[in-house]
Amino acid sequence: MTFHDFNFEEPLLEGVLSMGYKEPTPIQQEAIPVILKGQDLIACAQTGTGKTASYLLPVINQIVSAEKGYTHTLILAPTRELAQQIDQQVEGLGYFTGVSSVAVYGGGDGIIYSQQQRAMRDGVEIVIATPGRLIAHLNAGAFKPDQLKCLILDEADRMLDMGFIDDIMRIISYLPKKRQTLLFSATMPPKIRSLARSVMSNPFQINLAVSQPAQGIDQQIYKVSDDQKIPLISLLLQQKEYKSVIIFASTKEKVKALYKALKRTKVQVEAFHSDLEQAEREQIMLAFRNRQLQVLIGTDVISRGIDIEGISLVINFDAPGDAEDYIHRIGRTARAETTGTAITLVNERDQRRLLNIEQLIGREITLKPLPPEVGQQVEFKPLNSSGKKRKKPGFQKSKNNKKNQGARKPRPQGETKQ
């Protein structure tokens, strides 16, 4: 199957081919025909599968032949970074169509706010917005969705996790009831299904590889003590030349500390966190996208907000508390059927988190021996999905292994088994 088979308008097809798109991904093959028919859609697919293009292409195709001068499509996204990247994809895919778009997000100065208002008042055809900032424009009367034809909820599970459900429902209350609604999510928890039932009409459902990392990712773990983490990362970056690296840390404080440590080396590194001004964040992201910056350190705020091909290595400075976040973190590499490496550093406190991750992905992650330059291999052992301790090279065998299985509490003296 090729993109010619969708019978796109010629200017759109020209844009698709000029961006180097060759064959549609599985989510694109299934979603595009449904959207072109005007049906509501729930699409659940892992990150890095081309889902953004799967909804942008049919929507742009609809706009090409529609009347001009009003907002045709509203796309809600959880973060400003994702909103900006969707806007950039609209610009690229729709370059020859003349379709207009604007990214609407908070954190900018008064000039940016005024530019957003002006674009919406002029009837920009696609609005890509974070929920909070869009509500501000609704209150100001700048956003008029009277003729809206399509609503898209991108990263719907993430928006609900971030507490946007009330904002989303308030925005929807302003929209025409007769519209096409598309919901894209990497996971499908009950709250997403509840949202879908309340805002959609007989949606078609697509489910592709839910909560599974891309097969092109070489997943590895290192068992480390806390003081071995930074030396190990420094060594890994020295041993092999990775052109583009993302390091995820659980807190802003850890991001800053790791940045200071790596800055002392020859690594080109920047920290990405909420204390930065919007202009600084955009400058860092632009440098990273243009390969002028080798290593980017951040929290989960960027785990779903970066859509950049060619990221060769993802490092989890610590195991994420939510197993789903692991999927999104490592999904930054091996995008669009490429390959990449994902390394997670696990200390003794993270044993349960590792178990949850392995249960979610349905297999054990390859355990790598600690390089001797970093120090002595720690002796604690990970649990596998059955709760038994896993035997791997570099770890001492426990004499009390059988007793430790299942972490069963001892029965008080005198108590009999019922």
N, C-alpha and C positions, 0 to 999 in steps of 0.2 A: 504494500500500500504506500502511496505517495501523497503529498499535499495537493496534487492535481485532482485526486479523486474526490475532494470535498467541494469541487466546483466553486471555489472562492471567486470573488470579483477580481478582475485582472490586476488592479493596483495593489490589492492586499497580497495576492500570490507573489507579485514582484518583490514586495517587502519581505515576505517569508523566505524566498530563495536568496535574496541579497544578504540576509542575516546568517546564511549557511545552514538553514534547516534542510534536512534531507528526507528522512522518513519520520512519520509521527510516532511518538511513544505510545505504549498501550493505553494510558489514560487519555491521550489525545484522540486515539482511534475510537474509543468508546464514548467520550464526552462530547466531542464536536458535533457529530450527527444529531444527538439528542438536543443540544442547545440550538442548533440551526432550525430544528422543528418547532422551537418555542416552548418546549416542555420545562417544567421545574426539575431540578436535578440535585441529588445528594451524592457527592463524590468523595469517597474515602480512599486516599492513596498516600503512600509514604513520601517524604520530602525528596526532592531531586528527580522527580519523574516527569517534569514538564507540565505540571498542572496549571501554572499561570497562563501559558500559551493556550492551554486547552479551553479556557474560557474567554481569553482576550480575542483569539482569532475569530470565532463565530460572532462575538459581539461587535467587533469592528466591521465584520462583513455585513451585519444587519444595519449598522450606522451608515455605511457607504451609500446605500440606496434609500435611506430615510430622509425626511425633511430636516433641515438645519435650523439652528437657532434656539434649541432647548437641550436640557440635560437628559440624555437617553439612558445612561447607565451610572449607577452608584456602586462603588466597590468599597466595602468596609474592611479595614486591615488593623491588626492589633498594635503595630508600631510604626513610627515615622519612617524607619529604615525600609521596612517592607513597602510602605506606601510609595516612597521615592523610587524603589526598584520597579514596582509595577508600572509607575508612570514612565520610567525609562523604557520599559518593554513596549508600552503603547507607542511611544515615539519611534522606536525602531521598527516594530512590525507594521505600524500604520504610516510609515514615512511617506509613501507614495499615495496614500488615500486622502490626506488632508484632515483626518480625524483629530479633534483637539481634546486635550486632557489637562487636568491640574491635580497635583498632590496637595492635600489639605491636612495639615498636622500642626501641633502646638510646638512651643519652644522657640519660635523665631521672634524677630522684632516686629514693630508696627508696620514696617514696609511690606514684609511678607504677608502679614494678615490682610493688608489692603489689597495686595495683588491677588490673594485668594478670593476675596470678596468680589473684586472686579471681574475675575474670570467667571465666577458663578452667575453674576448678574448678567454677563454677556451671553450666557447660555452655552458654556463649554460642554462638550458632548459626553465626556467621561470624567466623573469626579472620583478620585481615590482618596479616602479619608480615614483618619482615626476617629473613633466615635466621639470622644470628648470635644475635639476641636470642631467637628461638624455641628454638634449641638449649639456651640457658641454662634456659628453662622446662621443656624436656624432661628435662634433667638433674635439675631440682628436683622432677620428678614432677607439675608443675602442669598441663601440657598432656597430655590423654589422648585420642588420636585413634582409639580402638578402633572407634567406630561411624562414622567419617568416610565420607562418601559422595562428596565431590568435592574434587579438588586442582586449583588454578589457578596456573600460573606466568605472572605478568605481567612484561612487559619481560624475557623470558627471555634474550635476547642480551646485554642490559646486565648481568644478574646473572652471566653467565658471564664477561663482560669484567672484572668486578670481583672475580673469583676465588672465586665462591660455589659452584662445582660440587661440591666435596667436602661442603660444608654441605647443599646440596640433596639429594645422594644419601643422606646420613646421615638427614635428616628423612624422606625417602621410605621408608627402611628401617623406620621406626616405623609406617607407615600400612598400612591393610588393602590387600591385593593386589587385592581386588575393589572397584573404585571408578571413578569417572569422572575423567579427567584432561584438562585444557584447557591448551594452551600458546599464549600470545600473544606475538608478537615483531614488531618493526619490520623486522628483517632475518632472513635464513635461511641463515647460514653453515653449513659442514659440521658444526661442533661442536654446533649446535642440532639438526640432523637426527640426529646420533648420540645425543644426550640423549633425543630423542623415541622413537627405536627401543628404548631401554632401559627407559623408564618408561611407555609407552603401548601400547594394544591396538588395532590396526587403526584408527588415527585418520583421520577425515575431514579433508581439507586445503582451506583457503581461502587464496587468494593474491590480494591486491588492491594494485595500484600499489606494488610493493615499491621502496623507496628512492627515492621520488619526492615532492618537496614538493607541498603542496596548490596547486592551480591559482590560488587566490585570493591567493597571495603575490607581491607585486611585488619581485623579487630585483634588487639593485643592488650594485655594487662601486665603491669609490674607491681609486685608486692613491695611496698616501701615503708619506711618510717617517715615522719614528717620532715625531718632534717635531710633526708635523701632526695626529696622531690626536686628541688631547684638544681642540685648538681646533676641529677639524671637528665633533666630537660636540657641543660647546657650541653651535656655530653651527646645526647641524641641529635641536637642541632649541629654539632661539630662533626659527627661521624658521617652524616650524609647531607648533601646539599638539597634541602627542600626549598623550592621556589616560593611557596605560599603556605603559611602555617597559621592556624587559629588555635589559641589556648583558652580553654574555658575554666574559670574559677567560680566558686560558689558565692563569693561575696566581693563587693567593691574593694574592701580593704585588702583582700588577697590579690586582686588584680593589680592594685598599686604596688604592693610589696614585690610581686613577681616582676613587674615592670622595672622597678629600681634594680633588682638583682640582675636581670638580663641586659639592662642598659649598660652595665659595667663591662660586658663582653662586646664582641664585634658584631653582634646580631642587630639588624635593623628592626626595631621593635617599637610599638606604640600601645598604650593602654586606652581602651574604649569604655567609658563609664558615664554615669549620669551627672557627674560634677563638671563635665566639659560643656562649653558653650556649643550651641547647635552648629555654628560655623566651623568650630574645631572638629566636631564629630564628622561633618561632611568632608572636610579636608582629609582626615585620616582615612575615611572609607574610600575616597577617590584615589588616594595614594596606594591603598591596598589593592583596589581593583585594577589599577594600572601597573601593578607589579613594582612600584617604587618602594614598597614596604614589604618586608619578608614575613614578619611575625605580628599578628594582632592578638591582643589579650583582652578578654571581656567576660561578662557574665551571660546568663541565659537570655538577656535582652536581645542579643544578636544571634541566638541559635536558630531563630526562624526568620530573621530579618536580612540574611545575606544570601543572595542568589548569584554566586560567582563561580564560574567553571574554572577548573584547574587548581583548586585547593588540594595540595598533595598530602597534607598531614593535619589531623585534628588531635589535640592533646587535652584530655580531661585532667586538670591539675588535682581535682578530687572527684570522686564518683558523685553524680547528681543524686539528690534525694528522691526524685521522681524518676522511675524507670523510663517513662515516656520522654522525659527531657534528654535521656541518653540517645534515643533514636534521633531526636532533632539536632542534637549537637553533632553527632558523627555524620549526620546526613549532609553536612556542609561539604564533605569530600565525596568523591566517586559520583558526581552528578552527571546526568545525561550520558549514562552508560560508560563513564570513564572509571579509572581505578584510583584508589587512595588508601591511606593508612590512618587508623584511629587507635590511639594509645590512651589507656586509662590508668592513672596511678591510684592504687588502693592501699590505704593503711588499715590497721586492725579494726578501727571503728567502722569502716565501710564494708565489712563482710556481709551484712544483711542487705545493703544496697546492691552489692554485686550479685547476690543470690536473686534479688528481685529482677535485675536486668537480665540475667541468664534465663530466668523463668519466662520472661516476656518474649525474648527472641528465640527461645526453644533450644538453646545449645550452650555449651560452655565456651568461654572466650579463651583464646590461646594465652597461656601463661608463659612469659618470657623470663629467663634468669637475669638477675640483676648484674650489670657489668661490674667487675671487681674494682674498677676505678672509683665507683660510687660508694663502696663500702661493703660490709658483710651482709649477706642475704638474711632478711628477717625470717623468723622461724614460725610465725603463725600460718595457719593453713586455711584456704578458702573452703566454703561449702558448695557442693554441687546441688542440682535441683532436687535430689532425693534427701538432702540434709546430711549426707555422709561426707567425710573429709576426703578431698581429692588428692591423690598422690601425684606429685610433679617433681621434676628434677630441681634441685636447689633448696629443697625443704627437708628438714629432719622428720623422720617418721615418729609419730607419737606412740608411746607404749600403751597409752590408755585410750586408743582410738575408738574402740567399741563402746567404752563407757561414755564417751563424749557425744556419740551420735544422738541427734534429736534434742540435745540439751535438756534432758529430762531431769526434773527436780527430785532430790532424794525424798523418800517417804519418811515422815516422822516416826520415831521409835514407838512401837506399840500399836501402830496403825496397820490394819489388815486390809488386804486387797478385797474389794467387793466383787 
